[in-house]
Amino acid sequence: MTQSSPAPLPPPKERRRLRESWSLTQDQVAARVGVTRETVRAWETGRTTPRGRKREAYARLLSELTKPPVRTDPPEEPTPALRPGPSAVGSPHSLTPAQAFDALYAFCAPSLVRQTYLLTGRRELARESVERAFELAWHRWPEVAVDRDPAGWVRASAYEYALSPWHRFRPRYRHPEPPPASPSDRALMDVLLTLPPPYRRTLLLYDGVGLDLPDTAAETEASTPAAANRLLHAREAVAARLPELADPAELHRRLGEVAAAERLRAAKPPTVRTGSERRASFWTRAAIAFTVALIGTTALTVRTAPGQYEPPVAPGETIQGVPPKVAPGPLSEAEQELRAKLGEETASGPQRLVPLPK
């Protein structure tokens, strides 16, 4: 008997790229192949390799993903609240920039608002952070459009804006917002908000969004060991307050439930694009006005400046220790009596010597 060779598989990075090109989550791929989400994550990072029937099923799925997407309406599978839903657009190469941006916004914005709410505990700040991130993405769309992970680019921008320490000085954010209605959701949000921002962000990306550890470390600008330590300490802090969430799978489910319980909405894509263009136009006019004012001030200075060097006049200095100037004045009565007395009396003493010529 001859043993059949195993089904060929693309490299790990290509596996992930194929999945993301069809806007599939790791949960959806795991359900198609019949494995867990952690197994799919390990296959895409290259830590493990599928074998046997799982390998054949995974290879068939990847071969189907190599075909260009088509505009069909298959039955949608339920997706977690923190994951973006399946995209319904065609190939990005056939779209205009505005259409591609709108597709990315519709694909990422709903879940990204929920993620940012878990990160900050503020509904209005979550919506504002996502809109600002997409406004920046539209302003830099030529760079974002060719990025390997546009959704990750926008997510990182939204997280950075949401965690900015300057929000504490804004009057509208000095008071906390109403907590979730459910006691269990409120307890989980309280635990999350007590974590330091880097720990909270790492926990949300790994256990909430489902990124692998290297991608989590790269997005949080930390090394992989540092991200792992942050994740472990964050899990320990959550388990100490809520022992029922010590299991990462249960924590992942609860994060999705808390995010889905809030009615969080983002603006429409055209509104975001218009806001980005209006903001860019404002700063352009401000830069032009500042440049014109600077040129006018420089011209006025050159016009009114002296033609030659004029040394400045040294300021006067006070001199200490000089006695006051004595000036002659009228004699007092005692001085006049003394002068009269000396004039009346004959001077006593030796005869005055007078020099004589030889």
C-alpha positions as CSV (number, residue, x, y, z in Angstrom):
1,M,0.0,0.0,0.0
2,T,1.1,3.5,-0.7
3,Q,0.5,6.2,1.9
4,S,-1.1,9.4,0.4
5,S,0.9,12.6,1.0
6,P,-0.7,15.1,3.4
7,A,-2.7,18.0,1.9
8,P,-0.5,21.0,1.2
9,L,-1.0,24.1,3.3
10,P,0.1,27.7,2.7
11,P,2.4,29.4,5.2
12,P,0.9,30.5,8.6
13,K,0.8,34.2,7.6
14,E,-0.9,33.4,4.3
15,R,-3.5,31.3,6.2
16,R,-4.4,34.3,8.3
17,R,-4.4,36.7,5.3
18,L,-6.8,34.4,3.5
19,R,-9.2,34.3,6.5
20,E,-9.1,38.1,6.9
21,S,-9.6,38.7,3.2
22,W,-13.0,36.9,3.5
23,S,-13.7,38.7,6.8
24,L,-13.9,35.5,8.7
25,T,-13.2,35.2,12.4
26,Q,-11.2,32.5,14.0
27,D,-14.5,31.2,15.6
28,Q,-16.1,30.8,12.2
29,V,-13.1,28.9,10.8
30,A,-13.0,26.7,13.9
31,A,-16.7,25.9,13.5
32,R,-16.1,25.0,9.8
33,V,-13.2,22.7,10.6
34,G,-14.5,21.3,13.8
35,V,-11.8,22.6,16.2
36,T,-11.5,25.3,18.9
37,R,-10.6,28.9,18.3
38,E,-7.3,28.4,20.2
39,T,-6.4,25.6,17.7
40,V,-7.0,27.9,14.7
41,R,-4.9,30.6,16.4
42,A,-2.1,28.1,16.8
43,W,-2.3,27.1,13.2
44,E,-2.1,30.7,12.0
45,T,0.9,31.5,14.2
46,G,2.8,28.4,13.2
47,R,3.0,26.9,16.7
48,T,1.2,23.7,15.7
49,T,0.4,22.0,12.4
50,P,-2.9,20.3,11.6
51,R,-2.9,16.6,11.0
52,G,-5.2,13.9,9.6
53,R,-8.7,14.7,8.7
54,K,-8.5,18.2,10.4
55,R,-5.6,19.0,8.0
56,E,-7.6,17.9,5.0
57,A,-10.7,19.9,6.1
58,Y,-8.5,23.0,6.8
59,A,-6.7,22.6,3.4
60,R,-10.1,22.4,1.6
61,L,-11.3,25.5,3.4
62,L,-8.1,27.5,2.5
63,S,-8.4,26.4,-1.1
64,E,-11.9,27.8,-1.2
65,L,-10.7,31.0,0.3
66,T,-8.1,31.5,-2.5
67,K,-11.0,32.2,-4.9
68,P,-12.1,35.8,-5.2
69,P,-15.0,36.8,-2.9
70,V,-18.4,36.9,-4.6
71,R,-21.5,38.9,-3.6
72,T,-23.7,36.2,-2.2
73,D,-25.9,36.2,0.9
74,P,-25.1,33.0,2.8
75,P,-26.7,32.4,6.2
76,E,-24.7,34.4,8.7
77,E,-23.2,32.7,11.6
78,P,-23.5,34.4,15.1
79,T,-20.4,36.4,15.9
80,P,-19.2,37.6,19.3
81,A,-20.1,41.2,20.1
82,L,-16.4,42.2,20.2
83,R,-15.7,40.8,16.7
84,P,-16.5,42.6,13.5
85,G,-19.2,40.8,11.5
86,P,-18.8,39.4,8.0
87,S,-18.2,41.9,5.2
88,A,-20.6,42.0,2.3
89,V,-18.5,43.9,-0.2
90,G,-16.6,42.6,-3.2
91,S,-13.0,42.8,-4.0
92,P,-11.3,46.0,-2.6
93,H,-9.6,46.6,-6.0
94,S,-13.0,47.2,-7.6
95,L,-14.1,49.9,-5.1
96,T,-13.6,53.6,-5.1
97,P,-11.8,55.1,-2.0
98,A,-15.0,56.3,-0.5
99,Q,-16.7,52.9,-1.0
100,A,-13.7,51.0,0.5
101,F,-13.7,53.4,3.5
102,D,-17.4,52.9,4.0
103,A,-17.0,49.1,3.8
104,L,-14.2,49.2,6.4
105,Y,-16.3,51.5,8.6
106,A,-19.4,49.2,8.4
107,F,-17.2,46.2,9.0
108,C,-15.3,47.5,12.1
109,A,-17.2,50.4,13.7
110,P,-20.0,48.6,15.6
111,S,-17.6,46.1,17.3
112,L,-14.9,48.8,17.8
113,V,-17.3,51.0,19.7
114,R,-18.1,48.1,22.1
115,Q,-14.4,47.4,22.6
116,T,-13.7,51.0,23.4
117,Y,-16.6,51.1,25.9
118,L,-15.0,48.1,27.8
119,L,-11.7,50.0,27.7
120,T,-13.0,53.3,29.1
121,G,-16.4,52.6,30.7
122,R,-17.8,55.7,28.9
123,R,-20.3,55.4,26.1
124,E,-19.8,58.9,24.6
125,L,-16.1,58.7,24.7
126,A,-16.2,55.3,23.0
127,R,-18.2,56.7,20.1
128,E,-16.0,59.8,19.9
129,S,-12.8,57.7,19.9
130,V,-14.0,55.5,17.0
131,E,-15.2,58.5,15.0
132,R,-11.9,60.3,15.5
133,A,-9.9,57.2,14.5
134,F,-11.9,56.8,11.3
135,E,-11.6,60.5,10.5
136,L,-7.8,60.1,10.8
137,A,-8.0,57.0,8.7
138,W,-9.8,58.8,5.9
139,H,-7.3,61.7,6.1
140,R,-4.5,59.2,5.7
141,W,-6.4,56.8,3.5
142,P,-3.6,56.1,0.9
143,E,-1.5,54.7,3.8
144,V,-4.4,52.9,5.5
145,A,-5.7,51.3,2.3
146,V,-2.4,49.4,1.7
147,D,-1.9,48.5,5.3
148,R,-1.7,44.8,6.1
149,D,-4.4,45.1,8.7
150,P,-6.5,48.2,8.2
151,A,-8.9,47.2,11.0
152,G,-5.9,46.9,13.4
153,W,-4.7,50.4,12.3
154,V,-8.0,52.0,13.1
155,R,-8.3,50.0,16.4
156,A,-4.9,51.1,17.6
157,S,-5.8,54.8,16.8
158,A,-9.2,54.5,18.6
159,Y,-7.5,52.9,21.7
160,E,-4.8,55.5,21.8
161,Y,-7.4,58.3,21.7
162,A,-9.7,56.7,24.3
163,L,-6.8,56.1,26.8
164,S,-5.4,59.6,26.4
165,P,-4.8,61.1,29.9
166,W,-6.0,64.6,28.7
167,H,-9.6,63.5,28.8
168,R,-9.7,63.9,32.6
169,F,-9.4,67.7,32.2
170,R,-12.5,68.0,30.0
171,P,-15.5,69.1,32.0
172,R,-17.8,66.5,30.5
173,Y,-15.6,63.7,31.6
174,R,-15.0,64.7,35.2
175,H,-18.0,62.8,36.4
176,P,-18.6,59.0,35.8
177,E,-21.4,57.8,33.6
178,P,-24.2,55.5,34.8
179,P,-22.9,51.9,35.2
180,P,-24.5,48.9,33.4
181,A,-27.9,47.9,34.7
182,S,-27.0,44.2,35.4
183,P,-25.1,43.7,38.7
184,S,-22.8,41.1,37.2
185,D,-22.0,43.4,34.3
186,R,-21.4,46.2,36.7
187,A,-19.0,44.1,38.8
188,L,-17.0,43.1,35.7
189,M,-16.8,46.7,34.5
190,D,-15.6,47.8,38.0
191,V,-12.8,45.2,37.9
192,L,-11.8,46.2,34.4
193,L,-11.6,49.9,35.2
194,T,-9.4,49.3,38.2
195,L,-6.7,47.7,36.0
196,P,-3.9,49.9,34.7
197,P,-4.6,51.0,31.1
198,P,-1.8,48.8,29.5
199,Y,-3.1,45.7,31.4
200,R,-6.7,46.5,30.5
201,R,-5.8,47.0,26.8
202,T,-3.8,43.7,26.7
203,L,-6.6,41.7,28.3
204,L,-9.2,43.2,26.0
205,L,-7.1,42.5,22.8
206,Y,-6.2,38.9,23.8
207,D,-9.2,37.6,25.7
208,G,-11.8,39.9,24.2
209,V,-10.9,40.5,20.5
210,G,-9.0,37.2,20.2
211,L,-5.6,38.4,18.9
212,D,-2.6,36.2,19.4
213,L,0.1,37.2,21.8
214,P,2.7,38.5,19.3
215,D,0.0,40.7,17.7
216,T,-1.2,41.9,21.1
217,A,2.4,42.8,22.0
218,A,2.9,44.7,18.7
219,E,-0.3,46.7,19.1
220,T,0.4,47.6,22.7
221,E,4.1,48.5,21.7
222,A,5.5,46.0,24.2
223,S,7.7,42.9,23.9
224,T,6.0,39.5,23.9
225,P,7.2,38.5,27.4
226,A,5.9,41.9,28.7
227,A,2.5,41.4,27.1
228,A,2.3,37.9,28.6
229,N,3.1,39.2,32.1
230,R,0.5,41.9,31.7
231,L,-2.1,39.4,30.6
232,L,-1.4,37.0,33.5
233,H,-1.5,39.8,36.1
234,A,-4.8,41.2,34.6
235,R,-6.3,37.7,34.6
236,E,-5.2,37.2,38.3
237,A,-6.8,40.6,39.2
238,V,-10.1,39.6,37.6
239,A,-10.1,36.1,39.1
240,A,-9.4,37.6,42.6
241,R,-12.5,39.7,42.4
242,L,-14.7,37.4,40.2
243,P,-13.6,33.8,40.7
244,E,-16.1,32.5,38.2
245,L,-14.1,34.3,35.4
246,A,-10.9,32.5,36.1
247,D,-11.4,30.4,32.9
248,P,-10.3,32.5,29.8
249,A,-13.1,31.1,27.7
250,E,-15.7,32.2,30.3
251,L,-14.0,35.6,30.5
252,H,-14.1,35.9,26.7
253,R,-17.9,35.1,26.7
254,R,-18.6,37.6,29.5
255,L,-16.7,40.4,27.8
256,G,-18.9,39.9,24.7
257,E,-22.1,39.8,26.8
258,V,-21.2,43.1,28.6
259,A,-20.4,44.8,25.4
260,A,-23.5,43.5,23.6
261,A,-25.8,44.7,26.5
262,E,-25.1,48.3,25.8
263,R,-26.8,50.2,22.9
264,L,-23.8,51.8,21.4
265,R,-24.1,53.4,17.9
266,A,-21.6,55.2,15.7
267,A,-22.3,57.8,13.1
268,K,-22.8,57.0,9.5
269,P,-19.8,56.6,7.2
270,P,-20.5,59.7,5.1
271,T,-20.8,61.8,8.2
272,V,-17.4,60.6,9.4
273,R,-15.8,61.3,6.0
274,T,-17.4,64.8,5.9
275,G,-16.2,65.5,9.4
276,S,-12.7,64.4,8.5
277,E,-12.6,66.7,5.4
278,R,-14.1,69.6,7.4
279,R,-11.4,69.2,10.1
280,A,-8.6,68.9,7.5
281,S,-10.0,72.1,5.8
282,F,-10.1,74.0,9.1
283,W,-6.5,73.1,10.0
284,T,-5.3,74.0,6.5
285,R,-6.9,77.4,6.7
286,A,-5.5,77.9,10.2
287,A,-2.0,77.0,8.9
288,I,-2.4,79.4,6.0
289,A,-3.6,82.2,8.3
290,F,-0.7,81.6,10.7
291,T,1.8,81.7,7.8
292,V,0.4,84.9,6.4
293,A,0.5,86.5,9.9
294,L,4.1,85.4,10.3
295,I,5.1,86.8,7.0
296,G,3.4,90.1,7.7
297,T,5.0,90.4,11.1
298,T,8.4,89.7,9.6
299,A,7.9,92.3,6.9
300,L,6.8,94.9,9.4
301,T,9.8,94.2,11.5
302,V,12.2,94.5,8.6
303,R,10.5,97.8,7.6
304,T,10.6,99.5,11.0
305,A,14.0,98.1,12.1
306,P,16.9,100.7,12.3
307,G,19.4,100.7,9.4
308,Q,22.5,100.6,11.6
309,Y,23.5,99.3,15.0
310,E,22.6,101.5,17.9
311,P,24.2,100.5,21.1
312,P,21.8,100.5,24.0
313,V,22.1,103.1,26.8
314,A,23.4,101.4,29.9
315,P,21.0,101.8,32.8
316,G,22.1,103.9,35.8
317,E,23.4,102.2,38.8
318,T,23.3,103.3,42.4
319,I,26.7,103.7,44.1
320,Q,26.8,102.8,47.8
321,G,29.3,104.2,50.4
322,V,30.0,107.7,49.0
323,P,29.7,110.5,51.7
324,P,27.3,113.3,50.8
325,K,28.8,116.4,49.2
326,V,29.5,119.2,51.8
327,A,28.6,122.7,50.6
328,P,29.2,126.0,52.5
329,G,26.2,127.5,54.2
330,P,25.3,130.2,56.7
331,L,27.0,130.1,60.2
332,S,25.0,129.3,63.2
333,E,25.0,131.7,66.2
334,A,27.5,129.6,68.1
335,E,29.8,129.6,65.1
336,Q,29.5,133.4,64.7
337,E,30.3,133.9,68.4
338,L,33.3,131.7,68.1
339,R,34.6,133.5,65.1
340,A,34.2,136.9,66.8
341,K,36.0,135.6,69.9
342,L,39.0,134.3,67.9
343,G,39.2,137.7,66.1
344,E,39.4,139.7,69.3
345,E,42.0,137.7,71.1
346,T,45.7,137.9,70.3
347,A,47.2,134.7,69.1
348,S,49.9,133.5,71.5
349,G,52.9,131.4,70.5
350,P,56.2,131.8,68.8
351,Q,56.8,134.5,66.2
352,R,56.0,133.6,62.8
353,L,58.9,132.9,60.6
354,V,59.1,134.8,57.4
355,P,61.5,133.8,54.6
356,L,64.0,136.5,53.5
357,P,66.0,136.8,50.4
358,K,69.8,136.4,50.6
